[in-house]
Amino acid sequence: MLFNSVDFLLFFPIVVGLYFLLNYKWRWLLLLIASYFFYGSWKVEFLSLIVISTLVDFYVGRKIAETDDQKKRQLLLLLSLVCNLGILGFFKYASFIAHYTLPIFPAPEWRKEQVIGLLNFNIPVGISFYTFQTMGYTIDVFKRKIKPEMHLGKFALYVSYFPQLVAGPIERFKHLQPQLLANHKISYDNLSYGFRLMLYGFFIKMVIADNIAPIVDSVFDHPQQYSTASKWTGVLAFGWQIYADFYGYSLIAIGAARCMGVELMTNFKTPYFATNIQDFWRHWHISLSTWFKDYVFVPLGGSKVNQMIWIRNILVVFILSGIWHGANYNFVIWGAIHGIVYLAERLIPIPRIFSNKIIGWIKTYLVVSIAWLFFRANDIQNAIDVLFPSPKTEKFHSLDFPSELFIGFMLFLILEFIFRKNNLNERLNKTPFLVRWSGYALLIFLILAFAGTTNHPFIYFQF
């Protein structure tokens, strides 16, 4: 079920209404049923994967907490990691691995192609998100940072909570679980804040991201038909498409949860105002970057090691973040670009001219945009075709920017500038009533009038 669908517009008010009508002791069951229905509406058989991860980590967490035998605790943690990473690896990387390893085996070509074809299936929606969330739980139990959940159904809700199930934010058990089980009262402030976030999320997804998508697709699908200027316009456009798409999803997720009194973590903080790569990652996909910091970077030694080991740790984190997105060398290059520039900024003395904030912003925006080229490209050859000038033809195609996209994008940029220091809710609370409600009416009009003609799936659903 997509957030930007009629089904969700019917589903969500019903869930919220029932949530506040029920005794709070049974709300967890309503949310669990709603979450499984929400996910099962895509492909019900993939619910089995969530159930497997839930069962494994629920029982492993309890067993880890019951014993002080360190070796047994380590084996139990290994069981959780192997199970979760095994499922994730099979669905995301099996086809890629088979493609490059099967040629070395002495078997008929038709048989190899058959195996590769069998492994070439759709990735379960959100598998990377809920897998990382449940692994984080087990690791935290192992480190004695939290006590394990003793109720299977309530733990299943933590794993599958529908607003953030398929594309995050990746929540920590300590932060989310107490809120899911709390006795929330219906609140005008929560409903107001939640609907504000959802409205803005729908706007930037449906008016900005979905109208940019056809432009980006045309450039990357047929790069030879466009001039260098048009191709780089497409690359820059993709940077805004993926931001509006993912930020829009996060706002809808956070807003939906807030309507029921649950506060999810912030996932984006105007990242395109960053003046260096480190700053960018403090404001982009915050839940993933903090997950890698806590569960990969710090266990490797973090910054409390010699410089060479620190460099290794940084590169490992950035390259793993690329691999997390999928089985494609392009993602590795994307992660490596960020890692190398991050290290360069930290290790190479910066001339005084480059310490200027405007220069730093331009440099960071260009680096991030170049990296997005590899992220969006279908493969390395596609990236090369976009990166380098096309052979001269009689006439290059021109890009078509609808007027509604220009209007919506200008409004989006203005709002990004306004929200860079205050979050959306704080800023709106300071805005006069008439101006605020006029803004709501304008966003609703733009959504109804100028939503993209094609309903593009959220980009991060594929991860």
Buried (B, 14 or more C-beta within 10 A) or exposed (E): BBBBEEEBEEBBEEBBEBBBEBEEEEBBEBBBEBBBBBBBBBEEEBBEBBBEBBBBBBBBBBBBBEEEEEEEBEEBBEBBBEBBEEBBBEBBBBBBEBBEEBEEEEEEEEEBEEBBEEBEEEBBBBBBBBBBBBBBBBBBBBEEBBEBBEEEEBBBBBBBBBBBBBBBBBBBBEEBBEBBBEEBEBBEEBBBBBBBBBBBBBBBBBBBBBBBBBBBBBBBEEBEBBBEEBBBBBBBBBBBBBBBBBBBBBBBBBBBBBBBBBEBBBBBBBBBBBBBBBBBBBBBBBBBBBBBEBBBBEEBEBEEEEEEBBBBBBBBBBBBBBBBBBBBEBBBBBBBBBBBBBBEBBEEEBEEEEEEEEBBBEBBBEBBBBBBBBBBBEEEEBBEBBBEEBEEEEEBBEBEBBEBBEEBBEBBEEBBEBBEEEBBBEBBEEEEEEEBEEBBEEBEEBBEEBBBEEEBEBBBBBB
